[in-house]
Amino acid sequence: MAGAVMAGKSVLVTGGTGGIGRATAIGLAALGARVGITGRDQARAEAAAAGIGAAPGDPAVDVFAADLSAQAGVRRLAAQVLDSYPRLDVLVNNVGGFWAHRHLTADGLERTFALNHLAPFLLTSLLLDRLTASAPARIVTVSSGAHAGGRIDFGDLQGERDYSGQRAYSQSKLANVMFTYELARRLDGTGVTATVCHPGVVHTSFGAEDQAAHMAVMIRVARLFMKTPAQGAATPVYLASSPEVEGVTGRYFANRKPTTSSNASYDTAAAAQLWQASAALTGMTATT
Ligand SMILES: NC(=O)c1ccc[n+]([C@@H]2O[C@H](COP(=O)([O-])OP(=O)(O)OC[C@H]3O[C@@H](n4cnc5c(N)ncnc54)[C@H](OP(=O)(O)O)[C@@H]3O)[C@@H](O)[C@H]2O)c1
Protein backbone atom coordinates (compact mmCIF):
# COMPACT_ATOMS: atom_id res chain seq x y z
CA MET A 1 0.00 0.00 0.00
CA ALA A 2 3.05 2.30 0.38
CA GLY A 3 3.04 4.69 -2.57
CA ALA A 4 -0.76 4.53 -2.90
CA VAL A 5 -2.16 8.04 -3.30
CA MET A 6 -4.09 7.93 0.01
CA ALA A 7 -1.52 6.03 2.09
CA GLY A 8 -1.21 7.60 5.55
CA LYS A 9 -4.42 9.62 5.13
CA SER A 10 -7.52 9.32 7.33
CA VAL A 11 -10.95 9.73 5.79
CA LEU A 12 -14.43 9.79 7.31
CA VAL A 13 -17.33 8.83 5.02
CA THR A 14 -20.77 9.39 6.51
CA GLY A 15 -23.25 6.69 5.53
CA GLY A 16 -20.66 4.10 4.57
CA THR A 17 -22.92 1.12 5.24
CA GLY A 18 -24.53 1.04 1.82
CA GLY A 19 -25.02 2.70 -1.53
CA ILE A 20 -22.68 5.44 -2.72
CA GLY A 21 -21.06 5.92 0.69
CA ARG A 22 -19.95 2.31 1.01
CA ALA A 23 -18.65 2.31 -2.57
CA THR A 24 -16.76 5.54 -1.78
CA ALA A 25 -15.23 3.93 1.31
CA ILE A 26 -14.20 0.88 -0.77
CA GLY A 27 -12.63 3.15 -3.41
CA LEU A 28 -10.67 5.20 -0.88
CA ALA A 29 -9.54 2.15 1.11
CA ALA A 30 -8.27 0.66 -2.15
CA LEU A 31 -6.16 3.81 -2.59
CA GLY A 32 -4.58 3.17 0.83
CA ALA A 33 -6.64 5.44 3.11
CA ARG A 34 -7.59 4.60 6.66
CA VAL A 35 -11.37 4.88 6.36
CA GLY A 36 -14.08 5.43 8.96
CA ILE A 37 -17.70 4.76 8.05
CA THR A 38 -20.89 5.69 9.86
CA GLY A 39 -24.33 4.12 10.02
CA ARG A 40 -27.22 4.09 12.47
CA ASP A 41 -26.75 0.52 13.65
CA GLN A 42 -23.44 -0.82 15.01
CA ALA A 43 -23.96 -4.43 13.87
CA ARG A 44 -25.06 -3.39 10.38
CA ALA A 45 -22.13 -1.00 10.10
CA GLU A 46 -19.67 -3.69 11.22
CA ALA A 47 -21.10 -6.09 8.65
CA ALA A 48 -20.76 -3.40 5.96
CA ALA A 49 -17.16 -2.72 7.01
CA ALA A 50 -16.21 -6.36 6.57
CA GLY A 51 -15.92 -6.06 2.79
CA ILE A 52 -14.13 -2.70 2.74
CA GLY A 53 -10.37 -2.61 2.41
CA ALA A 54 -10.14 -6.38 2.63
CA ALA A 55 -6.95 -6.66 0.59
CA PRO A 56 -3.83 -7.73 2.50
CA GLY A 57 -2.03 -4.72 3.95
CA ASP A 58 -5.09 -2.42 3.80
CA PRO A 59 -5.53 -0.30 6.92
CA ALA A 60 -8.44 -1.33 9.17
CA VAL A 61 -11.86 0.23 8.67
CA ASP A 62 -13.27 2.11 11.66
CA VAL A 63 -16.98 1.90 12.40
CA PHE A 64 -19.00 4.66 14.07
CA ALA A 65 -22.66 4.17 14.94
CA ALA A 66 -24.67 7.39 14.99
CA ASP A 67 -28.11 8.62 13.98
CA LEU A 68 -27.17 11.83 12.21
CA SER A 69 -30.73 13.10 12.05
CA ALA A 70 -30.33 13.89 15.77
CA GLN A 71 -27.87 16.65 16.66
CA ALA A 72 -26.80 14.73 19.77
CA GLY A 73 -25.83 11.89 17.41
CA VAL A 74 -23.77 14.26 15.25
CA ARG A 75 -22.04 15.67 18.34
CA ARG A 76 -21.27 12.17 19.70
CA LEU A 77 -19.89 11.13 16.32
CA ALA A 78 -17.68 14.21 16.12
CA ALA A 79 -16.31 13.55 19.62
CA GLN A 80 -15.53 9.91 18.74
CA VAL A 81 -13.84 10.91 15.49
CA LEU A 82 -11.73 13.54 17.26
CA ASP A 83 -10.69 10.85 19.79
CA SER A 84 -9.87 8.29 17.09
CA TYR A 85 -8.18 10.42 14.43
CA PRO A 86 -5.27 12.64 15.48
CA ARG A 87 -5.41 13.91 11.90
CA LEU A 88 -8.35 13.97 9.51
CA ASP A 89 -7.46 14.50 5.88
CA VAL A 90 -10.84 14.12 4.22
CA LEU A 91 -14.46 14.37 5.32
CA VAL A 92 -17.03 13.01 2.87
CA ASN A 93 -20.51 14.26 3.78
CA ASN A 94 -22.52 11.59 1.98
CA VAL A 95 -25.53 10.74 4.18
CA GLY A 96 -28.81 11.88 2.75
CA GLY A 97 -32.34 10.69 2.23
CA PHE A 98 -35.73 11.33 0.69
CA TRP A 99 -39.07 11.05 2.46
CA ALA A 100 -42.37 11.30 0.65
CA HIS A 101 -44.08 12.39 3.89
CA ARG A 102 -43.03 14.93 6.50
CA HIS A 103 -41.28 13.44 9.55
CA LEU A 104 -39.78 15.10 12.61
CA THR A 105 -36.39 14.28 14.17
CA ALA A 106 -35.64 13.87 17.88
CA ASP A 107 -34.92 17.64 17.86
CA GLY A 108 -38.36 18.40 16.41
CA LEU A 109 -36.90 19.42 13.04
CA GLU A 110 -38.10 18.30 9.59
CA ARG A 111 -36.01 15.23 8.75
CA THR A 112 -34.89 16.02 5.19
CA PHE A 113 -33.53 19.44 6.13
CA ALA A 114 -32.04 18.06 9.37
CA LEU A 115 -30.29 15.01 7.91
CA ASN A 116 -29.34 16.24 4.45
CA HIS A 117 -28.24 19.77 5.36
CA LEU A 118 -27.98 20.48 9.10
CA ALA A 119 -26.09 17.23 9.86
CA PRO A 120 -23.23 17.94 7.41
CA PHE A 121 -23.25 21.60 8.48
CA LEU A 122 -22.86 20.65 12.17
CA LEU A 123 -20.45 17.74 11.62
CA THR A 124 -18.20 19.86 9.40
CA SER A 125 -18.24 22.70 11.95
CA LEU A 126 -17.28 20.32 14.78
CA LEU A 127 -14.45 18.70 12.78
CA LEU A 128 -13.16 21.89 11.16
CA ASP A 129 -10.30 22.58 13.58
CA ARG A 130 -8.98 19.03 13.10
CA LEU A 131 -9.28 19.32 9.32
CA THR A 132 -7.52 22.70 9.36
CA ALA A 133 -4.75 21.31 11.56
CA SER A 134 -4.37 18.45 9.03
CA ALA A 135 -4.20 20.75 5.97
CA PRO A 136 -4.02 20.21 3.09
CA ALA A 137 -7.41 18.63 3.76
CA ARG A 138 -10.65 18.24 1.81
CA ILE A 139 -14.36 18.39 2.53
CA VAL A 140 -16.48 16.68 -0.11
CA THR A 141 -20.26 16.90 0.05
CA VAL A 142 -22.56 14.67 -1.99
CA SER A 143 -25.40 16.77 -3.38
CA SER A 144 -27.53 15.93 -6.43
CA GLY A 145 -28.54 17.28 -9.80
CA ALA A 146 -31.94 17.63 -8.09
CA HIS A 147 -30.55 20.79 -6.45
CA ALA A 148 -31.36 22.56 -9.73
CA GLY A 149 -35.09 22.31 -8.99
CA GLY A 150 -34.57 23.64 -5.47
CA ARG A 151 -35.26 26.95 -3.83
CA ILE A 152 -34.35 27.90 -0.26
CA ASP A 153 -37.67 28.88 1.29
CA PHE A 154 -36.47 31.02 4.19
CA GLY A 155 -40.07 31.57 5.29
CA ASP A 156 -40.69 27.82 5.61
CA LEU A 157 -37.32 25.99 5.70
CA GLN A 158 -38.89 22.93 7.28
CA GLY A 159 -42.02 22.55 5.19
CA GLU A 160 -44.35 23.30 8.09
CA ARG A 161 -46.89 25.09 5.93
CA ASP A 162 -46.70 22.83 2.94
CA TYR A 163 -44.51 19.71 2.57
CA SER A 164 -43.58 17.87 -0.56
CA GLY A 165 -40.84 15.20 -0.53
CA GLN A 166 -39.40 16.42 -3.82
CA ARG A 167 -39.38 20.07 -2.74
CA ALA A 168 -37.76 19.25 0.60
CA TYR A 169 -35.15 17.07 -1.11
CA SER A 170 -34.29 19.62 -3.83
CA GLN A 171 -34.05 22.39 -1.24
CA SER A 172 -31.71 20.27 0.91
CA LYS A 173 -29.49 19.43 -2.05
CA LEU A 174 -29.35 23.11 -3.07
CA ALA A 175 -28.39 23.81 0.56
CA ASN A 176 -25.49 21.31 0.14
CA VAL A 177 -24.18 23.32 -2.83
CA MET A 178 -24.63 26.73 -1.18
CA PHE A 179 -23.09 25.45 2.06
CA THR A 180 -20.04 24.25 0.12
CA TYR A 181 -19.60 27.56 -1.70
CA GLU A 182 -19.93 29.55 1.54
CA LEU A 183 -17.60 27.13 3.35
CA ALA A 184 -14.99 27.49 0.59
CA ARG A 185 -15.16 31.30 0.98
CA ARG A 186 -14.72 30.99 4.74
CA LEU A 187 -11.83 28.50 4.38
CA ASP A 188 -9.91 30.59 1.87
CA GLY A 189 -6.21 30.47 2.75
CA THR A 190 -6.49 27.59 5.25
CA GLY A 191 -5.44 24.80 2.90
CA VAL A 192 -8.80 23.07 3.42
CA THR A 193 -10.90 22.76 0.27
CA ALA A 194 -14.66 22.28 -0.06
CA THR A 195 -16.20 20.69 -3.14
CA VAL A 196 -19.64 19.30 -3.90
CA CYS A 197 -20.90 16.81 -6.45
CA HIS A 198 -23.71 15.04 -8.24
CA PRO A 199 -22.93 11.30 -8.15
CA GLY A 200 -25.30 10.44 -11.01
CA VAL A 201 -28.51 8.46 -10.72
CA VAL A 202 -27.45 5.37 -8.82
CA HIS A 203 -29.13 2.08 -7.92
CA THR A 204 -29.07 2.09 -4.10
CA SER A 205 -31.58 1.85 -1.22
CA PHE A 206 -32.15 5.60 -1.57
CA GLY A 207 -35.66 6.73 -0.62
CA ALA A 208 -36.82 3.21 0.26
CA GLU A 209 -37.87 4.08 3.83
CA ASP A 210 -40.81 6.21 2.73
CA GLN A 211 -41.53 6.10 -0.96
CA ALA A 212 -44.53 7.68 -2.68
CA ALA A 213 -46.66 4.82 -4.08
CA HIS A 214 -46.69 6.23 -7.62
CA MET A 215 -42.88 6.45 -7.63
CA ALA A 216 -42.29 2.75 -6.84
CA VAL A 217 -43.10 1.45 -10.34
CA MET A 218 -41.23 4.30 -12.02
CA ILE A 219 -38.16 3.63 -9.89
CA ARG A 220 -38.25 -0.12 -10.66
CA VAL A 221 -38.13 0.68 -14.39
CA ALA A 222 -35.56 3.46 -14.01
CA ARG A 223 -33.23 1.07 -12.11
CA LEU A 224 -32.42 -0.62 -15.41
CA PHE A 225 -30.65 2.59 -16.48
CA MET A 226 -29.03 3.58 -13.20
CA LYS A 227 -25.33 3.61 -12.35
CA THR A 228 -23.89 1.01 -9.99
CA PRO A 229 -22.79 2.31 -6.56
CA ALA A 230 -19.15 1.99 -7.68
CA GLN A 231 -19.88 4.19 -10.70
CA GLY A 232 -21.75 6.64 -8.45
CA ALA A 233 -18.76 6.78 -6.11
CA ALA A 234 -16.35 7.72 -8.91
CA THR A 235 -16.80 11.49 -8.45
CA PRO A 236 -16.67 11.55 -4.62
CA VAL A 237 -13.59 9.28 -4.69
CA TYR A 238 -11.96 11.55 -7.29
CA LEU A 239 -12.66 14.69 -5.24
CA ALA A 240 -11.44 13.04 -2.04
CA SER A 241 -8.22 11.69 -3.49
CA SER A 242 -7.06 12.91 -6.88
CA PRO A 243 -3.94 15.10 -7.12
CA GLU A 244 -5.73 16.73 -10.09
CA VAL A 245 -8.08 18.54 -7.70
CA GLU A 246 -5.52 19.43 -5.04
CA GLY A 247 -6.32 23.03 -4.03
CA VAL A 248 -9.56 23.15 -6.07
CA THR A 249 -12.31 24.62 -3.92
CA GLY A 250 -15.83 26.05 -4.13
CA ARG A 251 -16.71 24.01 -7.22
CA TYR A 252 -19.53 21.66 -8.21
CA PHE A 253 -18.61 18.43 -10.04
CA ALA A 254 -20.43 15.77 -12.04
CA ASN A 255 -18.76 12.87 -13.84
CA ARG A 256 -15.44 13.98 -12.30
CA LYS A 257 -15.60 17.29 -14.15
CA PRO A 258 -16.25 20.77 -12.75
CA THR A 259 -19.56 22.07 -14.02
CA THR A 260 -21.97 24.88 -13.26
CA SER A 261 -24.66 24.46 -10.65
CA SER A 262 -28.03 26.23 -10.68
CA ASN A 263 -28.21 30.05 -10.80
CA ALA A 264 -29.77 30.07 -7.32
CA SER A 265 -26.73 28.27 -5.87
CA TYR A 266 -24.47 31.25 -6.67
CA ASP A 267 -26.53 33.71 -4.59
CA THR A 268 -23.94 34.72 -1.98
CA ALA A 269 -26.42 36.73 0.14
CA ALA A 270 -28.74 33.71 0.36
CA ALA A 271 -25.77 31.45 1.19
CA ALA A 272 -24.80 33.75 4.06
CA GLN A 273 -28.42 33.81 5.27
CA LEU A 274 -28.60 30.01 5.09
CA TRP A 275 -25.38 29.80 7.10
CA GLN A 276 -26.83 32.05 9.81
CA ALA A 277 -30.08 30.06 9.94
CA SER A 278 -28.17 26.76 10.09
CA ALA A 279 -25.91 28.06 12.84
CA ALA A 280 -28.97 29.14 14.85
CA LEU A 281 -30.68 25.76 14.37
CA THR A 282 -27.59 23.80 15.43
CA GLY A 283 -26.40 26.03 18.26
CA MET A 284 -23.14 26.91 16.49
CA THR A 285 -21.88 30.46 16.28
CA ALA A 286 -22.46 31.94 12.85
CA THR A 287 -18.79 32.85 12.53
CA THR A 288 -17.68 29.19 12.72
N1 LIG B 1 -28.92 7.24 -5.35
C1 LIG B 1 -28.98 8.25 -6.19
O1 LIG B 1 -29.43 8.12 -7.36
C2 LIG B 1 -28.51 9.62 -5.80
C3 LIG B 1 -28.54 10.65 -6.75
C4 LIG B 1 -28.08 11.92 -6.40
C5 LIG B 1 -27.60 12.14 -5.12
N2 LIG B 1 -27.59 11.14 -4.20
C6 LIG B 1 -27.07 11.42 -2.86
O2 LIG B 1 -26.09 10.47 -2.50
C7 LIG B 1 -26.05 10.30 -1.09
C8 LIG B 1 -26.06 8.82 -0.74
O3 LIG B 1 -27.25 8.26 -1.25
P1 LIG B 1 -27.44 6.68 -1.50
O4 LIG B 1 -28.24 6.58 -2.74
O5 LIG B 1 -26.16 5.96 -1.38
O6 LIG B 1 -28.40 6.35 -0.26
P2 LIG B 1 -28.67 4.99 0.56
O7 LIG B 1 -28.40 3.77 -0.26
O8 LIG B 1 -30.05 5.17 1.13
O9 LIG B 1 -27.58 5.06 1.73
C9 LIG B 1 -27.72 6.00 2.73
C10 LIG B 1 -26.63 5.83 3.79
O10 LIG B 1 -26.89 6.79 4.80
C11 LIG B 1 -27.04 6.13 6.06
N3 LIG B 1 -28.11 6.80 6.81
C12 LIG B 1 -29.40 6.96 6.43
N4 LIG B 1 -30.07 7.64 7.38
C13 LIG B 1 -29.19 7.92 8.35
C14 LIG B 1 -29.27 8.60 9.58
N5 LIG B 1 -30.41 9.11 10.07
N6 LIG B 1 -28.14 8.71 10.33
C15 LIG B 1 -26.98 8.19 9.91
N7 LIG B 1 -26.84 7.54 8.75
C16 LIG B 1 -27.93 7.40 7.99
C17 LIG B 1 -27.38 4.70 5.74
O11 LIG B 1 -26.89 3.89 6.78
P3 LIG B 1 -27.80 3.00 7.78
O12 LIG B 1 -29.06 2.66 7.03
O13 LIG B 1 -26.92 1.82 8.05
O14 LIG B 1 -28.01 3.87 8.94
C18 LIG B 1 -26.60 4.48 4.45
O15 LIG B 1 -25.25 4.14 4.74
C19 LIG B 1 -27.24 11.10 -0.55
O16 LIG B 1 -26.77 12.33 -0.05
C20 LIG B 1 -28.12 11.33 -1.77
O17 LIG B 1 -28.86 12.53 -1.66
C21 LIG B 1 -28.03 9.88 -4.50
PDBQT file of the ligand as one rigid body, heavy atoms in Angstrom, charges set to zero:
ROOT
HETATM    1  N1  LIG A 301     -28.916   7.237  -5.349  1.00  0.00    +0.000 N 
HETATM    2  C1  LIG A 301     -28.983   8.253  -6.195  1.00  0.00    +0.000 C 
HETATM    3  O1  LIG A 301     -29.428   8.120  -7.364  1.00  0.00    +0.000 OA
HETATM    4  C2  LIG A 301     -28.509   9.619  -5.798  1.00  0.00    +0.000 A 
HETATM    5  C3  LIG A 301     -28.540  10.651  -6.749  1.00  0.00    +0.000 A 
HETATM    6  C4  LIG A 301     -28.080  11.917  -6.402  1.00  0.00    +0.000 A 
HETATM    7  C5  LIG A 301     -27.602  12.135  -5.117  1.00  0.00    +0.000 A 
HETATM    8  N2  LIG A 301     -27.589  11.136  -4.202  1.00  0.00    +0.000 N 
HETATM    9  C6  LIG A 301     -27.075  11.423  -2.856  1.00  0.00    +0.000 C 
HETATM   10  O2  LIG A 301     -26.093  10.465  -2.505  1.00  0.00    +0.000 OA
HETATM   11  C7  LIG A 301     -26.051  10.298  -1.088  1.00  0.00    +0.000 C 
HETATM   12  C8  LIG A 301     -26.061   8.822  -0.739  1.00  0.00    +0.000 C 
HETATM   13  O3  LIG A 301     -27.248   8.262  -1.250  1.00  0.00    +0.000 OA
HETATM   14  P1  LIG A 301     -27.441   6.683  -1.499  1.00  0.00    +0.000 P 
HETATM   15  O4  LIG A 301     -28.240   6.576  -2.736  1.00  0.00    +0.000 OA
HETATM   16  O5  LIG A 301     -26.161   5.956  -1.383  1.00  0.00    +0.000 OA
HETATM   17  O6  LIG A 301     -28.403   6.345  -0.261  1.00  0.00    +0.000 OA
HETATM   18  P2  LIG A 301     -28.666   4.994   0.565  1.00  0.00    +0.000 P 
HETATM   19  O7  LIG A 301     -28.399   3.773  -0.257  1.00  0.00    +0.000 OA
HETATM   20  O8  LIG A 301     -30.049   5.173   1.127  1.00  0.00    +0.000 OA
HETATM   21  O9  LIG A 301     -27.580   5.060   1.733  1.00  0.00    +0.000 OA
HETATM   22  C9  LIG A 301     -27.716   5.997   2.727  1.00  0.00    +0.000 C 
HETATM   23  C10 LIG A 301     -26.626   5.825   3.790  1.00  0.00    +0.000 C 
HETATM   24  O10 LIG A 301     -26.894   6.790   4.797  1.00  0.00    +0.000 OA
HETATM   25  C11 LIG A 301     -27.045   6.132   6.061  1.00  0.00    +0.000 C 
HETATM   26  N3  LIG A 301     -28.111   6.804   6.805  1.00  0.00    +0.000 N 
HETATM   27  C12 LIG A 301     -29.403   6.958   6.432  1.00  0.00    +0.000 A 
HETATM   28  N4  LIG A 301     -30.074   7.635   7.382  1.00  0.00    +0.000 NA
HETATM   29  C13 LIG A 301     -29.192   7.919   8.354  1.00  0.00    +0.000 A 
HETATM   30  C14 LIG A 301     -29.265   8.597   9.585  1.00  0.00    +0.000 A 
HETATM   31  N5  LIG A 301     -30.412   9.108  10.067  1.00  0.00    +0.000 N 
HETATM   32  N6  LIG A 301     -28.135   8.707  10.333  1.00  0.00    +0.000 NA
HETATM   33  C15 LIG A 301     -26.981   8.194   9.909  1.00  0.00    +0.000 A 
HETATM   34  N7  LIG A 301     -26.841   7.536   8.748  1.00  0.00    +0.000 NA
HETATM   35  C16 LIG A 301     -27.934   7.398   7.988  1.00  0.00    +0.000 A 
HETATM   36  C17 LIG A 301     -27.383   4.697   5.735  1.00  0.00    +0.000 C 
HETATM   37  O11 LIG A 301     -26.888   3.889   6.780  1.00  0.00    +0.000 OA
HETATM   38  P3  LIG A 301     -27.803   2.995   7.778  1.00  0.00    +0.000 P 
HETATM   39  O12 LIG A 301     -29.060   2.659   7.035  1.00  0.00    +0.000 OA
HETATM   40  O13 LIG A 301     -26.925   1.815   8.048  1.00  0.00    +0.000 OA
HETATM   41  O14 LIG A 301     -28.010   3.868   8.941  1.00  0.00    +0.000 OA
HETATM   42  C18 LIG A 301     -26.595   4.478   4.451  1.00  0.00    +0.000 C 
HETATM   43  O15 LIG A 301     -25.251   4.142   4.739  1.00  0.00    +0.000 OA
HETATM   44  C19 LIG A 301     -27.243  11.096  -0.546  1.00  0.00    +0.000 C 
HETATM   45  O16 LIG A 301     -26.767  12.334  -0.045  1.00  0.00    +0.000 OA
HETATM   46  C20 LIG A 301     -28.122  11.334  -1.771  1.00  0.00    +0.000 C 
HETATM   47  O17 LIG A 301     -28.858  12.527  -1.656  1.00  0.00    +0.000 OA
HETATM   48  C21 LIG A 301     -28.032   9.875  -4.498  1.00  0.00    +0.000 A 
ENDROOT
TORSDOF 0
